[in-house]
Amino acid sequence: MRLASTRTLGLAATALALAGVVGFAQIERLDLRQMITKTDNAVVGTIKDSEVIVIDHEIDGDDLYYTHLTIEGKSLIDGAPLTVVVTYPGGWIDAENGVDNSEAPAADEVAIGNEVVAFYKWSPNMGGDLAANALYASHGGIYQVANGRKGKVVLGKAEGYAISSNSTLAALDAQITSIYNDLRESGQK
């Protein structure tokens, strides 16, 4: 009986400690200007390829899974043609080898053939010494594009995301270019 009581107290103390840590955790809220300030570029284009890799690293650990998305399109900063590989943690090689990541985009968002807007920033080490263009804010850095009555529409996610509500691609493109130019003129880019 005493062993059960000690165990119960230990579990309760652990749960309380975790609750304290989780209580202070926050997800970064970004408006469009903040997203552009923190990233290297934004691309609009079609997902042409998806590859999941696994890294075993002597310091960071084994089984570090990452997904690379190849997006072919154009920069929303300057309109230049652009093909870029963006990377995020998690992914599945097959039904038995992979890992889910709660911050990763949903599978239907990153399907090959989808048109998307993606924000990314170069990272010299995403973990396991992987240098890559990191999808910024993970699932908060990629947005699907759909055909609408007024042309292509970028699907917003909700308040607190860089693109909080649906916007025509043309309007978003103009906004991003304008914000980037303002940041460059002020020396922030």
matplotlib code that plots the C-alpha trace (Angstrom):
import matplotlib.pyplot as plt

x = [0.0, 2.8, 4.5, 1.3, 1.0, 4.6, 4.2, 0.9, 2.6, 5.5, 3.2, 1.2, 4.4, 5.6, 2.2, 2.2, 5.7, 4.8, 1.7, 3.8, 6.1, 3.3, 1.4, 4.2, 4.6, 3.3, 3.1, 4.6, 1.8, 2.9, 1.2, 2.4, 4.9, 6.5, 6.6, 8.4, 10.8, 11.8, 12.1, 14.4, 11.7, 8.2, 7.5, 4.2, 4.3, 3.5, 4.8, 6.8, 8.4, 8.4, 11.2, 11.5, 15.0, 16.2, 19.4, 21.2, 23.4, 25.9, 24.9, 21.3, 20.2, 19.0, 15.9, 15.7, 13.1, 12.7, 10.5, 11.9, 9.3, 10.4, 8.3, 8.5, 7.1, 8.1, 9.3, 6.6, 9.4, 10.6, 8.6, 11.7, 11.2, 12.2, 12.5, 13.3, 13.5, 11.9, 12.2, 10.3, 10.7, 8.8, 7.5, 7.1, 9.3, 6.8, 4.1, 6.7, 9.5, 8.8, 7.6, 4.6, 5.4, 2.5, 3.8, 4.2, 1.7, -1.2, -0.6, -3.3, -1.6, 1.7, 0.5, 2.5, 0.7, -0.7, -0.2, 1.0, 2.6, 5.5, 7.7, 11.2, 14.5, 17.9, 19.0, 22.6, 21.5, 17.9, 19.2, 21.5, 23.7, 21.0, 21.5, 18.3, 15.7, 13.4, 9.7, 9.2, 6.8, 6.2, 2.5, 2.1, 4.5, 2.6, -0.8, -2.8, -3.8, -7.2, -9.1, -11.9, -14.4, -11.9, -8.9, -6.4, -7.1, -4.6, -6.4, -5.9, -5.6, -6.9, -6.0, -2.4, -1.2, 0.7, -2.2, -5.2, -8.0, -8.5, -6.8, -6.5, -3.0, -2.6, -3.4, -1.1, 1.7, 1.4, 1.3, 4.4, 6.4, 5.4, 6.3, 9.6, 10.5, 9.6, 11.8, 14.7, 14.4, 14.5, 17.6, 15.8, 16.4]
y = [0.0, 2.4, 1.7, 2.7, 5.9, 6.9, 6.1, 8.1, 11.1, 10.8, 10.8, 13.7, 15.8, 15.0, 16.0, 19.3, 20.1, 19.4, 21.6, 24.4, 24.1, 23.8, 26.7, 29.0, 27.6, 29.9, 29.5, 32.5, 34.7, 36.4, 38.9, 39.2, 41.9, 40.0, 36.8, 38.7, 40.3, 36.9, 35.0, 35.0, 34.6, 33.6, 31.4, 30.7, 27.5, 23.9, 21.2, 19.0, 16.5, 15.4, 13.4, 12.2, 11.6, 10.2, 11.2, 9.3, 11.8, 11.1, 14.2, 15.0, 11.3, 8.7, 8.7, 12.4, 12.6, 15.6, 16.2, 18.1, 19.8, 21.0, 24.0, 25.4, 28.8, 32.4, 34.6, 36.8, 39.2, 40.1, 38.0, 36.1, 32.5, 30.2, 26.5, 25.9, 23.0, 23.8, 21.5, 20.7, 18.2, 14.9, 12.7, 9.1, 7.1, 4.2, 2.8, 1.7, 4.3, 7.8, 10.2, 12.5, 16.1, 18.1, 21.3, 19.7, 20.7, 18.4, 15.7, 17.2, 20.6, 19.3, 16.8, 16.7, 18.9, 21.4, 25.0, 26.7, 29.9, 29.0, 31.2, 29.9, 30.8, 29.3, 27.3, 26.1, 23.3, 22.1, 19.2, 16.4, 19.0, 19.3, 22.7, 23.6, 26.2, 25.7, 26.1, 29.0, 28.4, 24.8, 24.5, 28.2, 28.9, 27.2, 28.1, 26.4, 28.2, 27.5, 28.7, 31.2, 33.5, 36.3, 34.2, 32.4, 32.6, 31.9, 30.2, 31.9, 29.9, 32.0, 35.0, 34.8, 33.3, 35.5, 34.9, 35.0, 35.1, 34.2, 36.7, 36.8, 35.8, 39.1, 41.1, 39.0, 39.3, 43.0, 43.2, 41.0, 42.9, 46.3, 45.1, 43.7, 46.9, 49.0, 46.7, 47.0, 50.8, 51.0, 48.7, 45.8, 43.5]
z = [0.0, 0.9, -2.5, -4.3, -2.3, -3.0, -6.6, -6.8, -5.1, -7.5, -10.5, -9.1, -8.5, -12.1, -13.5, -11.5, -12.7, -16.3, -15.9, -14.7, -17.7, -20.2, -18.7, -19.8, -23.3, -26.1, -29.9, -31.7, -33.2, -36.4, -38.7, -42.3, -41.6, -38.8, -40.9, -43.7, -41.2, -39.9, -43.1, -46.2, -48.8, -49.7, -52.7, -54.5, -56.6, -57.1, -54.9, -57.4, -55.0, -51.4, -49.8, -46.2, -44.9, -41.6, -39.9, -37.1, -35.2, -32.5, -30.5, -31.5, -31.5, -33.9, -36.1, -36.9, -39.7, -42.0, -45.0, -48.0, -50.3, -53.7, -54.7, -58.2, -58.9, -58.2, -55.3, -53.8, -52.8, -56.3, -58.7, -59.9, -61.0, -58.1, -57.4, -53.7, -51.3, -48.0, -45.0, -41.8, -39.0, -39.2, -42.0, -43.0, -45.4, -45.3, -43.0, -40.4, -40.7, -39.7, -37.0, -36.6, -35.5, -34.1, -35.7, -39.2, -42.0, -42.6, -45.3, -47.5, -47.4, -48.7, -51.3, -54.6, -57.1, -54.6, -55.2, -52.0, -50.5, -48.3, -46.1, -45.3, -43.6, -44.0, -41.0, -40.8, -38.4, -38.1, -35.9, -36.8, -38.7, -41.4, -43.2, -45.1, -45.9, -42.9, -43.4, -41.0, -38.2, -39.5, -40.3, -39.9, -42.8, -45.6, -47.1, -49.8, -53.0, -54.5, -57.5, -56.6, -58.4, -58.4, -59.4, -57.2, -53.5, -50.7, -47.8, -44.5, -41.3, -38.4, -36.2, -35.1, -38.4, -41.0, -43.4, -41.1, -43.7, -47.4, -49.8, -53.5, -54.6, -56.5, -53.4, -51.1, -53.7, -53.7, -49.9, -49.5, -52.1, -50.5, -47.0, -48.1, -50.0, -46.8, -44.7, -47.2, -47.3, -43.5, -43.4, -41.7, -44.8]

ax = plt.figure().add_subplot(projection="3d")
ax.plot(x, y, z, "-o")
ax.set_aspect("equal")
plt.show()
